[in-house]
Amino acid sequence: MELDLHGVRHHEVDRLVENFIYLNQDLVPLTIICGNSQRMIDLVTEVTDRIGCETTRLHYGTIVIGRV
């Protein structure tokens, strides 16, 4: 399952990412595409850290959630 954040405004990221993770937690691994924005990566990381997700970065701008 994949969430692409291209075109998403920064103030929408927290809610979108949290909902995506919780609604799809039984489908891990989950992939979140942040793009080249360090701010977007930081926003996603804040959510995954708060929830306690196990994450891996495949390459710059892509975060994979291995466990919720």
All heavy atoms as TSV, in Angstrom:
chain	resi	resn	atom	element	x	y	z
A	1	MET	N	N	0.865	-1.166	0.000
A	1	MET	CA	C	0.000	0.000	0.000
A	1	MET	C	C	0.905	1.221	0.000
A	1	MET	O	O	1.932	1.226	0.669
A	1	MET	CB	C	-0.906	-0.039	1.218
A	1	MET	CG	C	-1.897	1.080	1.309
A	1	MET	SD	S	-3.204	1.121	0.070
A	1	MET	CE	C	-4.114	-0.350	0.404
A	2	GLU	N	N	0.498	2.253	-0.733
A	2	GLU	CA	C	1.353	3.423	-0.924
A	2	GLU	C	C	0.562	4.715	-0.781
A	2	GLU	O	O	-0.575	4.808	-1.231
A	2	GLU	CB	C	1.970	3.335	-2.324
A	2	GLU	CG	C	2.924	4.438	-2.666
A	2	GLU	CD	C	3.539	4.221	-4.027
A	2	GLU	OE1	O	4.461	3.385	-4.128
A	2	GLU	OE2	O	3.086	4.857	-4.988
A	3	LEU	N	N	1.198	5.702	-0.150
A	3	LEU	CA	C	0.642	7.039	-0.028
A	3	LEU	C	C	1.621	8.002	-0.676
A	3	LEU	O	O	2.779	8.074	-0.263
A	3	LEU	CB	C	0.433	7.415	1.440
A	3	LEU	CG	C	-0.021	8.852	1.724
A	3	LEU	CD1	C	-1.411	9.105	1.126
A	3	LEU	CD2	C	-0.030	9.115	3.216
A	4	ASP	N	N	1.183	8.712	-1.705
A	4	ASP	CA	C	2.018	9.686	-2.405
A	4	ASP	C	C	1.602	11.079	-1.956
A	4	ASP	O	O	0.464	11.496	-2.159
A	4	ASP	CB	C	1.842	9.530	-3.912
A	4	ASP	CG	C	2.815	10.368	-4.719
A	4	ASP	OD1	O	3.416	11.312	-4.154
A	4	ASP	OD2	O	2.973	10.080	-5.910
A	5	LEU	N	N	2.535	11.817	-1.352
A	5	LEU	CA	C	2.233	13.127	-0.802
A	5	LEU	C	C	2.529	14.275	-1.758
A	5	LEU	O	O	2.448	15.438	-1.358
A	5	LEU	CB	C	3.003	13.324	0.511
A	5	LEU	CG	C	2.614	12.358	1.626
A	5	LEU	CD1	C	3.503	12.570	2.839
A	5	LEU	CD2	C	1.149	12.518	1.996
A	6	HIS	N	N	2.862	13.967	-3.000
A	6	HIS	CA	C	3.074	15.037	-3.973
A	6	HIS	C	C	1.787	15.844	-4.118
A	6	HIS	O	O	0.708	15.282	-4.295
A	6	HIS	CB	C	3.472	14.475	-5.346
A	6	HIS	CG	C	4.882	13.981	-5.380
A	6	HIS	ND1	N	5.191	12.648	-5.268
A	6	HIS	CD2	C	6.053	14.647	-5.516
A	6	HIS	CE1	C	6.500	12.512	-5.336
A	6	HIS	NE2	N	7.040	13.714	-5.476
A	7	GLY	N	N	1.900	17.151	-3.997
A	7	GLY	CA	C	0.749	18.024	-4.130
A	7	GLY	C	C	-0.031	18.242	-2.840
A	7	GLY	O	O	-0.972	19.036	-2.814
A	8	VAL	N	N	0.348	17.548	-1.769
A	8	VAL	CA	C	-0.340	17.697	-0.488
A	8	VAL	C	C	0.283	18.871	0.267
A	8	VAL	O	O	1.507	19.007	0.315
A	8	VAL	CB	C	-0.229	16.395	0.347
A	8	VAL	CG1	C	-0.816	16.571	1.729
A	8	VAL	CG2	C	-0.915	15.244	-0.375
A	9	ARG	N	N	-0.545	19.686	0.866
A	9	ARG	CA	C	-0.050	20.838	1.644
A	9	ARG	C	C	0.458	20.359	3.010
A	9	ARG	O	O	-0.060	19.384	3.564
A	9	ARG	CB	C	-1.150	21.863	1.822
A	9	ARG	CG	C	-1.605	22.457	0.502
A	9	ARG	CD	C	-2.467	23.664	0.773
A	9	ARG	NE	N	-2.776	24.373	-0.442
A	9	ARG	CZ	C	-2.001	25.297	-0.998
A	9	ARG	NH1	N	-0.854	25.595	-0.451
A	9	ARG	NH2	N	-2.372	25.916	-2.101
A	10	HIS	N	N	1.459	21.060	3.502
A	10	HIS	CA	C	2.102	20.654	4.753
A	10	HIS	C	C	1.110	20.524	5.910
A	10	HIS	O	O	1.228	19.599	6.719
A	10	HIS	CB	C	3.218	21.634	5.127
A	10	HIS	CG	C	4.398	21.537	4.223
A	10	HIS	ND1	N	5.297	22.558	4.062
A	10	HIS	CD2	C	4.843	20.548	3.404
A	10	HIS	CE1	C	6.232	22.202	3.210
A	10	HIS	NE2	N	5.974	20.988	2.790
A	11	HIS	N	N	0.145	21.406	5.997
A	11	HIS	CA	C	-0.793	21.348	7.126
A	11	HIS	C	C	-1.735	20.141	7.053
A	11	HIS	O	O	-2.406	19.820	8.030
A	11	HIS	CB	C	-1.596	22.653	7.250
A	11	HIS	CG	C	-2.596	22.872	6.162
A	11	HIS	ND1	N	-2.273	23.458	4.968
A	11	HIS	CD2	C	-3.910	22.552	6.084
A	11	HIS	CE1	C	-3.354	23.510	4.200
A	11	HIS	NE2	N	-4.363	22.965	4.854
A	12	GLU	N	N	-1.778	19.450	5.924
A	12	GLU	CA	C	-2.628	18.264	5.765
A	12	GLU	C	C	-1.897	16.964	6.071
A	12	GLU	O	O	-2.527	15.917	6.218
A	12	GLU	CB	C	-3.155	18.197	4.330
A	12	GLU	CG	C	-3.986	19.395	3.913
A	12	GLU	CD	C	-4.300	19.372	2.432
A	12	GLU	OE1	O	-3.390	19.070	1.618
A	12	GLU	OE2	O	-5.451	19.656	2.085
A	13	VAL	N	N	-0.579	17.020	6.156
A	13	VAL	CA	C	0.240	15.809	6.239
A	13	VAL	C	C	-0.038	14.997	7.498
A	13	VAL	O	O	-0.201	13.776	7.427
A	13	VAL	CB	C	1.742	16.162	6.129
A	13	VAL	CG1	C	2.612	14.947	6.430
A	13	VAL	CG2	C	2.045	16.692	4.738
A	14	ASP	N	N	-0.084	15.636	8.650
A	14	ASP	CA	C	-0.255	14.914	9.909
A	14	ASP	C	C	-1.488	14.019	9.871
A	14	ASP	O	O	-1.407	12.818	10.138
A	14	ASP	CB	C	-0.332	15.908	11.075
A	14	ASP	CG	C	-0.258	15.219	12.416
A	14	ASP	OD1	O	-1.323	14.738	12.888
A	14	ASP	OD2	O	0.840	15.144	12.993
A	15	ARG	N	N	-2.616	14.588	9.537
A	15	ARG	CA	C	-3.877	13.828	9.511
A	15	ARG	C	C	-3.856	12.733	8.445
A	15	ARG	O	O	-4.257	11.595	8.710
A	15	ARG	CB	C	-5.054	14.774	9.261
A	15	ARG	CG	C	-6.410	14.084	9.202
A	15	ARG	CD	C	-7.523	15.054	8.865
A	15	ARG	NE	N	-7.270	15.830	7.655
A	15	ARG	CZ	C	-7.466	15.379	6.402
A	15	ARG	NH1	N	-7.903	14.170	6.215
A	15	ARG	NH2	N	-7.229	16.152	5.361
A	16	LEU	N	N	-3.381	13.063	7.253
A	16	LEU	CA	C	-3.356	12.087	6.161
A	16	LEU	C	C	-2.470	10.892	6.485
A	16	LEU	O	O	-2.856	9.740	6.270
A	16	LEU	CB	C	-2.869	12.736	4.866
A	16	LEU	CG	C	-3.860	13.619	4.138
A	16	LEU	CD1	C	-3.179	14.296	2.955
A	16	LEU	CD2	C	-5.040	12.798	3.649
A	17	VAL	N	N	-1.273	11.173	6.989
A	17	VAL	CA	C	-0.332	10.090	7.280
A	17	VAL	C	C	-0.841	9.219	8.434
A	17	VAL	O	O	-0.804	7.997	8.357
A	17	VAL	CB	C	1.076	10.653	7.571
A	17	VAL	CG1	C	2.002	9.570	8.100
A	17	VAL	CG2	C	1.657	11.280	6.305
A	18	GLU	N	N	-1.319	9.855	9.491
A	18	GLU	CA	C	-1.825	9.087	10.626
A	18	GLU	C	C	-2.995	8.200	10.205
A	18	GLU	O	O	-3.041	7.008	10.545
A	18	GLU	CB	C	-2.247	10.017	11.753
A	18	GLU	CG	C	-2.653	9.281	13.007
A	18	GLU	CD	C	-2.882	10.197	14.192
A	18	GLU	OE1	O	-2.341	11.316	14.224
A	18	GLU	OE2	O	-3.626	9.763	15.089
A	19	ASN	N	N	-3.947	8.740	9.470
A	19	ASN	CA	C	-5.083	7.944	8.998
A	19	ASN	C	C	-4.631	6.819	8.084
A	19	ASN	O	O	-5.116	5.686	8.191
A	19	ASN	CB	C	-6.101	8.828	8.278
A	19	ASN	CG	C	-6.913	9.673	9.220
A	19	ASN	OD1	O	-6.975	9.414	10.414
A	19	ASN	ND2	N	-7.528	10.720	8.687
A	20	PHE	N	N	-3.715	7.113	7.170
A	20	PHE	CA	C	-3.190	6.097	6.252
A	20	PHE	C	C	-2.570	4.934	7.025
A	20	PHE	O	O	-2.832	3.763	6.725
A	20	PHE	CB	C	-2.157	6.728	5.313
A	20	PHE	CG	C	-1.444	5.742	4.442
A	20	PHE	CD1	C	-2.082	5.147	3.367
A	20	PHE	CD2	C	-0.120	5.410	4.689
A	20	PHE	CE1	C	-1.417	4.232	2.558
A	20	PHE	CE2	C	0.548	4.509	3.887
A	20	PHE	CZ	C	-0.101	3.912	2.825
A	21	ILE	N	N	-1.764	5.257	8.021
A	21	ILE	CA	C	-1.094	4.207	8.793
A	21	ILE	C	C	-2.112	3.365	9.561
A	21	ILE	O	O	-2.094	2.134	9.492
A	21	ILE	CB	C	-0.061	4.813	9.752
A	21	ILE	CG1	C	1.106	5.402	8.954
A	21	ILE	CG2	C	0.448	3.764	10.746
A	21	ILE	CD1	C	2.062	6.254	9.768
A	22	TYR	N	N	-2.996	4.015	10.297
A	22	TYR	CA	C	-3.951	3.257	11.114
A	22	TYR	C	C	-4.955	2.463	10.283
A	22	TYR	O	O	-5.305	1.333	10.634
A	22	TYR	CB	C	-4.688	4.176	12.085
A	22	TYR	CG	C	-3.856	4.564	13.279
A	22	TYR	CD1	C	-3.834	5.870	13.738
A	22	TYR	CD2	C	-3.098	3.625	13.963
A	22	TYR	CE1	C	-3.079	6.230	14.841
A	22	TYR	CE2	C	-2.329	3.972	15.064
A	22	TYR	CZ	C	-2.330	5.270	15.498
A	22	TYR	OH	O	-1.578	5.622	16.583
A	23	LEU	N	N	-5.392	3.026	9.174
A	23	LEU	CA	C	-6.382	2.324	8.344
A	23	LEU	C	C	-5.782	1.158	7.560
A	23	LEU	O	O	-6.512	0.267	7.120
A	23	LEU	CB	C	-7.051	3.308	7.381
A	23	LEU	CG	C	-7.973	4.338	8.040
A	23	LEU	CD1	C	-8.439	5.360	7.004
A	23	LEU	CD2	C	-9.157	3.662	8.713
A	24	ASN	N	N	-4.456	1.174	7.378
A	24	ASN	CA	C	-3.804	0.139	6.578
A	24	ASN	C	C	-2.757	-0.648	7.341
A	24	ASN	O	O	-1.928	-1.328	6.739
A	24	ASN	CB	C	-3.166	0.793	5.346
A	24	ASN	CG	C	-4.191	1.441	4.462
A	24	ASN	OD1	O	-5.023	0.770	3.862
A	24	ASN	ND2	N	-4.169	2.760	4.407
A	25	GLN	N	N	-2.781	-0.583	8.666
A	25	GLN	CA	C	-1.737	-1.214	9.465
A	25	GLN	C	C	-1.654	-2.726	9.271
A	25	GLN	O	O	-0.592	-3.319	9.476
A	25	GLN	CB	C	-1.891	-0.871	10.938
A	25	GLN	CG	C	-3.166	-1.318	11.576
A	25	GLN	CD	C	-3.296	-0.785	12.993
A	25	GLN	OE1	O	-2.294	-0.574	13.674
A	25	GLN	NE2	N	-4.511	-0.571	13.442
A	26	ASP	N	N	-2.715	-3.351	8.841
A	26	ASP	CA	C	-2.676	-4.786	8.589
A	26	ASP	C	C	-2.107	-5.121	7.214
A	26	ASP	O	O	-1.989	-6.289	6.861
A	26	ASP	CB	C	-4.075	-5.396	8.751
A	26	ASP	CG	C	-5.113	-4.759	7.848
A	26	ASP	OD1	O	-4.945	-3.578	7.489
A	26	ASP	OD2	O	-6.096	-5.439	7.504
A	27	LEU	N	N	-1.720	-4.111	6.453
A	27	LEU	CA	C	-1.184	-4.315	5.106
A	27	LEU	C	C	0.297	-3.957	4.997
A	27	LEU	O	O	0.797	-3.724	3.907
A	27	LEU	CB	C	-1.977	-3.469	4.094
A	27	LEU	CG	C	-3.472	-3.750	4.015
A	27	LEU	CD1	C	-4.140	-2.754	3.088
A	27	LEU	CD2	C	-3.736	-5.172	3.561
A	28	VAL	N	N	1.003	-3.892	6.137
A	28	VAL	CA	C	2.420	-3.525	6.100
A	28	VAL	C	C	3.198	-4.512	5.246
A	28	VAL	O	O	2.823	-5.678	5.187
A	28	VAL	CB	C	3.039	-3.434	7.523
A	28	VAL	CG1	C	2.503	-2.259	8.269
A	28	VAL	CG2	C	2.879	-4.709	8.283
A	29	PRO	N	N	4.208	-4.063	4.549
A	29	PRO	CA	C	4.822	-2.743	4.628
A	29	PRO	C	C	4.013	-1.681	3.883
A	29	PRO	O	O	3.396	-1.953	2.864
A	29	PRO	CB	C	6.187	-2.932	3.978
A	29	PRO	CG	C	5.986	-4.046	3.013
A	29	PRO	CD	C	4.946	-4.951	3.640
A	30	LEU	N	N	4.043	-0.474	4.442
A	30	LEU	CA	C	3.402	0.687	3.837
A	30	LEU	C	C	4.490	1.625	3.338
A	30	LEU	O	O	5.493	1.818	4.010
A	30	LEU	CB	C	2.536	1.415	4.871
A	30	LEU	CG	C	1.465	0.595	5.571
A	30	LEU	CD1	C	0.812	1.416	6.669
A	30	LEU	CD2	C	0.431	0.115	4.581
A	31	THR	N	N	4.267	2.208	2.182
A	31	THR	CA	C	5.240	3.131	1.607
A	31	THR	C	C	4.645	4.524	1.542
A	31	THR	O	O	3.520	4.700	1.092
A	31	THR	CB	C	5.636	2.683	0.183
A	31	THR	OG1	O	6.168	1.357	0.250
A	31	THR	CG2	C	6.668	3.612	-0.418
A	32	ILE	N	N	5.426	5.497	2.003
A	32	ILE	CA	C	5.012	6.890	1.930
A	32	ILE	C	C	6.037	7.636	1.091
A	32	ILE	O	O	7.227	7.647	1.413
A	32	ILE	CB	C	4.899	7.532	3.325
A	32	ILE	CG1	C	3.882	6.757	4.168
A	32	ILE	CG2	C	4.508	9.000	3.200
A	32	ILE	CD1	C	3.773	7.221	5.601
A	33	ILE	N	N	5.569	8.230	0.013
A	33	ILE	CA	C	6.437	8.987	-0.884
A	33	ILE	C	C	6.323	10.456	-0.511
A	33	ILE	O	O	5.264	11.058	-0.648
A	33	ILE	CB	C	6.053	8.755	-2.350
A	33	ILE	CG1	C	6.189	7.267	-2.678
A	33	ILE	CG2	C	6.917	9.613	-3.268
A	33	ILE	CD1	C	5.656	6.877	-4.020
A	34	CYS	N	N	7.427	10.997	-0.018
A	34	CYS	CA	C	7.465	12.387	0.439
A	34	CYS	C	C	7.984	13.334	-0.628
A	34	CYS	O	O	7.758	14.533	-0.550
A	34	CYS	CB	C	8.378	12.504	1.657
A	34	CYS	SG	S	7.934	11.420	3.008
A	35	GLY	N	N	8.713	12.830	-1.580
A	35	GLY	CA	C	9.338	13.688	-2.575
A	35	GLY	C	C	10.645	14.262	-2.048
A	35	GLY	O	O	11.214	13.760	-1.084
A	36	ASN	N	N	11.105	15.332	-2.660
A	36	ASN	CA	C	12.409	15.896	-2.326
A	36	ASN	C	C	12.358	16.982	-1.266
A	36	ASN	O	O	13.357	17.650	-1.021
A	36	ASN	CB	C	13.078	16.443	-3.583
A	36	ASN	CG	C	13.440	15.342	-4.546
A	36	ASN	OD1	O	13.820	14.253	-4.131
A	36	ASN	ND2	N	13.316	15.610	-5.823
A	37	SER	N	N	11.230	17.180	-0.639
A	37	SER	CA	C	11.080	18.215	0.365
A	37	SER	C	C	11.510	17.702	1.739
A	37	SER	O	O	10.879	16.787	2.289
A	37	SER	CB	C	9.619	18.673	0.423
A	37	SER	OG	O	9.381	19.438	1.577
A	38	GLN	N	N	12.560	18.287	2.287
A	38	GLN	CA	C	13.006	17.881	3.624
A	38	GLN	C	C	11.925	18.173	4.657
A	38	GLN	O	O	11.735	17.417	5.600
A	38	GLN	CB	C	14.306	18.588	4.011
A	38	GLN	CG	C	14.872	18.129	5.345
A	38	GLN	CD	C	15.198	16.645	5.374
A	38	GLN	OE1	O	15.869	16.136	4.476
A	38	GLN	NE2	N	14.714	15.933	6.390
A	39	ARG	N	N	11.196	19.251	4.476
A	39	ARG	CA	C	10.102	19.595	5.402
A	39	ARG	C	C	9.041	18.496	5.400
A	39	ARG	O	O	8.540	18.102	6.452
A	39	ARG	CB	C	9.488	20.948	5.018
A	39	ARG	CG	C	8.327	21.354	5.887
A	39	ARG	CD	C	8.763	21.728	7.293
A	39	ARG	NE	N	7.616	22.149	8.069
A	39	ARG	CZ	C	7.349	21.729	9.297
A	39	ARG	NH1	N	8.175	20.926	9.921
A	39	ARG	NH2	N	6.277	22.153	9.917
A	40	MET	N	N	8.690	17.978	4.225
A	40	MET	CA	C	7.681	16.916	4.115
A	40	MET	C	C	8.199	15.642	4.792
A	40	MET	O	O	7.460	14.980	5.526
A	40	MET	CB	C	7.353	16.648	2.645
A	40	MET	CG	C	6.176	15.749	2.439
A	40	MET	SD	S	4.603	16.478	2.913
A	40	MET	CE	C	4.271	17.528	1.512
A	41	ILE	N	N	9.460	15.326	4.593
A	41	ILE	CA	C	10.062	14.153	5.229
A	41	ILE	C	C	10.009	14.306	6.743
A	41	ILE	O	O	9.657	13.373	7.465
A	41	ILE	CB	C	11.511	13.946	4.741
A	41	ILE	CG1	C	11.515	13.577	3.258
A	41	ILE	CG2	C	12.224	12.879	5.565
A	41	ILE	CD1	C	12.880	13.632	2.604
A	42	ASP	N	N	10.343	15.498	7.232
A	42	ASP	CA	C	10.312	15.762	8.671
A	42	ASP	C	C	8.903	15.624	9.238
A	42	ASP	O	O	8.715	15.068	10.323
A	42	ASP	CB	C	10.859	17.152	8.980
A	42	ASP	CG	C	12.348	17.282	8.703
A	42	ASP	OD1	O	13.042	16.245	8.577
A	42	ASP	OD2	O	12.824	18.433	8.606
A	43	LEU	N	N	7.907	16.121	8.513
A	43	LEU	CA	C	6.517	16.023	8.970
A	43	LEU	C	C	6.069	14.566	9.062
A	43	LEU	O	O	5.416	14.167	10.031
A	43	LEU	CB	C	5.593	16.810	8.040
A	43	LEU	CG	C	5.722	18.321	8.093
A	43	LEU	CD1	C	4.946	18.961	6.946
A	43	LEU	CD2	C	5.242	18.866	9.431
A	44	VAL	N	N	6.411	13.772	8.066
A	44	VAL	CA	C	6.046	12.349	8.077
A	44	VAL	C	C	6.765	11.635	9.218
A	44	VAL	O	O	6.173	10.831	9.945
A	44	VAL	CB	C	6.366	11.685	6.719
A	44	VAL	CG1	C	6.197	10.172	6.805
A	44	VAL	CG2	C	5.477	12.257	5.629
A	45	THR	N	N	8.038	11.948	9.407
A	45	THR	CA	C	8.823	11.330	10.473
A	45	THR	C	C	8.256	11.667	11.847
A	45	THR	O	O	8.235	10.814	12.741
A	45	THR	CB	C	10.296	11.761	10.372
A	45	THR	OG1	O	10.801	11.367	9.088
A	45	THR	CG2	C	11.137	11.118	11.450
A	46	GLU	N	N	7.764	12.889	12.034
A	46	GLU	CA	C	7.135	13.263	13.298
A	46	GLU	C	C	5.945	12.356	13.602
A	46	GLU	O	O	5.768	11.908	14.733
A	46	GLU	CB	C	6.668	14.722	13.262
A	46	GLU	CG	C	7.766	15.733	13.344
A	46	GLU	CD	C	7.267	17.161	13.190
A	46	GLU	OE1	O	6.039	17.398	13.329
A	46	GLU	OE2	O	8.100	18.035	12.920
A	47	VAL	N	N	5.144	12.080	12.589
A	47	VAL	CA	C	3.962	11.221	12.781
A	47	VAL	C	C	4.386	9.787	13.074
A	47	VAL	O	O	3.889	9.174	14.020
A	47	VAL	CB	C	3.035	11.259	11.542
A	47	VAL	CG1	C	1.874	10.285	11.713
A	47	VAL	CG2	C	2.530	12.661	11.292
A	48	THR	N	N	5.299	9.246	12.289
A	48	THR	CA	C	5.716	7.850	12.485
A	48	THR	C	C	6.402	7.664	13.834
A	48	THR	O	O	6.214	6.643	14.482
A	48	THR	CB	C	6.616	7.355	11.345
A	48	THR	OG1	O	7.778	8.179	11.238
A	48	THR	CG2	C	5.864	7.340	10.024
A	49	ASP	N	N	7.164	8.653	14.273
A	49	ASP	CA	C	7.802	8.576	15.589
A	49	ASP	C	C	6.763	8.630	16.697
A	49	ASP	O	O	6.853	7.890	17.676
A	49	ASP	CB	C	8.815	9.709	15.774
A	49	ASP	CG	C	10.076	9.522	14.953
A	49	ASP	OD1	O	10.280	8.435	14.377
A	49	ASP	OD2	O	10.868	10.490	14.878
A	50	ARG	N	N	5.786	9.508	16.561
A	50	ARG	CA	C	4.744	9.648	17.570
A	50	ARG	C	C	3.939	8.351	17.730
A	50	ARG	O	O	3.608	7.938	18.841
A	50	ARG	CB	C	3.805	10.800	17.193
A	50	ARG	CG	C	2.717	11.052	18.229
A	50	ARG	CD	C	1.825	12.230	17.878
A	50	ARG	NE	N	0.994	11.919	16.735
A	50	ARG	CZ	C	0.903	12.660	15.630
A	50	ARG	NH1	N	1.604	13.757	15.501
A	50	ARG	NH2	N	0.107	12.307	14.630
A	51	ILE	N	N	3.654	7.705	16.605
A	51	ILE	CA	C	2.882	6.459	16.626
A	51	ILE	C	C	3.745	5.286	17.087
A	51	ILE	O	O	3.256	4.318	17.641
A	51	ILE	CB	C	2.288	6.176	15.224
A	51	ILE	CG1	C	1.247	7.240	14.885
A	51	ILE	CG2	C	1.678	4.788	15.143
A	51	ILE	CD1	C	0.733	7.160	13.471
A	52	GLY	N	N	5.043	5.382	16.869
A	52	GLY	CA	C	5.950	4.304	17.249
A	52	GLY	C	C	6.173	3.291	16.143
A	52	GLY	O	O	6.381	2.110	16.415
A	53	CYS	N	N	6.146	3.754	14.905
A	53	CYS	CA	C	6.339	2.871	13.759
A	53	CYS	C	C	7.812	2.534	13.556
A	53	CYS	O	O	8.692	3.347	13.829
A	53	CYS	CB	C	5.845	3.543	12.477
A	53	CYS	SG	S	4.101	3.913	12.476
A	54	GLU	N	N	8.044	1.343	13.058
A	54	GLU	CA	C	9.381	0.941	12.632
A	54	GLU	C	C	9.508	1.336	11.165
A	54	GLU	O	O	8.735	0.862	10.326
A	54	GLU	CB	C	9.527	-0.569	12.789
A	54	GLU	CG	C	10.869	-1.116	12.392
A	54	GLU	CD	C	10.894	-2.616	12.549
A	54	GLU	OE1	O	10.878	-3.084	13.705
A	54	GLU	OE2	O	10.892	-3.303	11.512
A	55	THR	N	N	10.458	2.227	10.852
A	55	THR	CA	C	10.576	2.737	9.488
A	55	THR	C	C	11.955	2.502	8.911
A	55	THR	O	O	12.935	2.332	9.636
A	55	THR	CB	C	10.292	4.255	9.434
A	55	THR	OG1	O	11.262	4.940	10.222
A	55	THR	CG2	C	8.900	4.581	9.920
A	56	THR	N	N	11.995	2.504	7.579
A	56	THR	CA	C	13.224	2.410	6.816
A	56	THR	C	C	13.125	3.407	5.680
A	56	THR	O	O	12.042	3.607	5.125
A	56	THR	CB	C	13.385	0.994	6.208
A	56	THR	OG1	O	13.301	0.037	7.256
A	56	THR	CG2	C	14.691	0.852	5.476
A	57	ARG	N	N	14.237	4.018	5.333
A	57	ARG	CA	C	14.265	4.919	4.171
A	57	ARG	C	C	14.952	4.197	3.032
A	57	ARG	O	O	16.129	3.872	3.119
A	57	ARG	CB	C	14.991	6.210	4.508
A	57	ARG	CG	C	14.212	7.020	5.514
A	57	ARG	CD	C	14.784	8.379	5.657
A	57	ARG	NE	N	14.055	9.075	6.716
A	57	ARG	CZ	C	14.330	10.275	7.113
A	57	ARG	NH1	N	15.308	10.947	6.558
A	57	ARG	NH2	N	13.620	10.836	8.071
A	58	LEU	N	N	14.184	3.915	1.985
A	58	LEU	CA	C	14.756	3.243	0.823
A	58	LEU	C	C	15.735	4.154	0.106
A	58	LEU	O	O	16.819	3.764	-0.261
A	58	LEU	CB	C	13.662	2.808	-0.145
A	58	LEU	CG	C	12.732	1.711	0.324
A	58	LEU	CD1	C	11.711	1.391	-0.754
A	58	LEU	CD2	C	13.508	0.477	0.697
A	59	HIS	N	N	15.313	5.361	-0.111
A	59	HIS	CA	C	16.138	6.407	-0.701
A	59	HIS	C	C	15.523	7.726	-0.286
A	59	HIS	O	O	14.454	7.764	0.326
A	59	HIS	CB	C	16.265	6.279	-2.221
A	59	HIS	CG	C	14.957	6.150	-2.932
A	59	HIS	ND1	N	14.153	7.213	-3.219
A	59	HIS	CD2	C	14.294	5.055	-3.385
A	59	HIS	CE1	C	13.065	6.802	-3.839
A	59	HIS	NE2	N	13.109	5.496	-3.941
A	60	TYR	N	N	16.189	8.811	-0.593
A	60	TYR	CA	C	15.721	10.117	-0.157
A	60	TYR	C	C	14.292	10.346	-0.646
A	60	TYR	O	O	14.006	10.244	-1.838
A	60	TYR	CB	C	16.644	11.226	-0.685
A	60	TYR	CG	C	16.333	12.569	-0.111
A	60	TYR	CD1	C	16.739	12.901	1.162
A	60	TYR	CD2	C	15.594	13.512	-0.841
A	60	TYR	CE1	C	16.454	14.138	1.708
A	60	TYR	CE2	C	15.302	14.746	-0.310
A	60	TYR	CZ	C	15.728	15.061	0.971
A	60	TYR	OH	O	15.442	16.279	1.502
A	61	GLY	N	N	13.388	10.628	0.282
A	61	GLY	CA	C	12.021	10.937	-0.081
A	61	GLY	C	C	11.037	9.793	-0.031
A	61	GLY	O	O	9.853	9.979	-0.274
A	62	THR	N	N	11.494	8.592	0.313
A	62	THR	CA	C	10.609	7.437	0.420
A	62	THR	C	C	10.796	6.763	1.766
A	62	THR	O	O	11.906	6.358	2.111
A	62	THR	CB	C	10.867	6.411	-0.699
A	62	THR	OG1	O	10.708	7.062	-1.961
A	62	THR	CG2	C	9.913	5.231	-0.616
A	63	ILE	N	N	9.733	6.651	2.524
A	63	ILE	CA	C	9.765	6.026	3.852
A	63	ILE	C	C	8.887	4.792	3.817
A	63	ILE	O	O	7.737	4.847	3.379
A	63	ILE	CB	C	9.278	7.014	4.922
A	63	ILE	CG1	C	10.214	8.230	4.974
A	63	ILE	CG2	C	9.165	6.336	6.274
A	63	ILE	CD1	C	9.739	9.350	5.866
A	64	VAL	N	N	9.439	3.679	4.281
A	64	VAL	CA	C	8.697	2.414	4.334
A	64	VAL	C	C	8.443	2.067	5.798
A	64	VAL	O	O	9.368	2.065	6.615
A	64	VAL	CB	C	9.472	1.276	3.641
A	64	VAL	CG1	C	8.720	-0.033	3.775
A	64	VAL	CG2	C	9.712	1.604	2.186
A	65	ILE	N	N	7.187	1.789	6.111
A	65	ILE	CA	C	6.790	1.417	7.468
A	65	ILE	C	C	6.713	-0.107	7.519
A	65	ILE	O	O	5.919	-0.732	6.818
A	65	ILE	CB	C	5.444	2.044	7.837
A	65	ILE	CG1	C	5.571	3.563	7.785
A	65	ILE	CG2	C	4.971	1.560	9.195
A	65	ILE	CD1	C	4.280	4.301	7.866
A	66	GLY	N	N	7.568	-0.685	8.347
A	66	GLY	CA	C	7.639	-2.134	8.446
A	66	GLY	C	C	6.790	-2.718	9.553
A	66	GLY	O	O	6.400	-3.875	9.503
A	67	ARG	N	N	6.512	-1.874	10.575
A	67	ARG	CA	C	5.702	-2.364	11.691
A	67	ARG	C	C	5.064	-1.166	12.387
A	67	ARG	O	O	5.685	-0.123	12.551
A	67	ARG	CB	C	6.552	-3.146	12.667
A	67	ARG	CG	C	5.738	-3.815	13.754
A	67	ARG	CD	C	6.538	-4.726	14.599
A	67	ARG	NE	N	7.607	-3.956	15.262
A	67	ARG	CZ	C	8.574	-4.498	15.968
A	67	ARG	NH1	N	8.640	-5.797	16.082
A	67	ARG	NH2	N	9.484	-3.756	16.542
A	68	VAL	N	N	3.813	-1.340	12.794
A	68	VAL	CA	C	3.086	-0.276	13.487
A	68	VAL	C	C	2.977	-0.651	14.947
A	68	VAL	O	O	2.717	-1.769	15.285
A	68	VAL	CB	C	1.671	-0.065	12.886
A	68	VAL	CG1	C	0.922	1.009	13.620
A	68	VAL	CG2	C	1.781	0.235	11.408
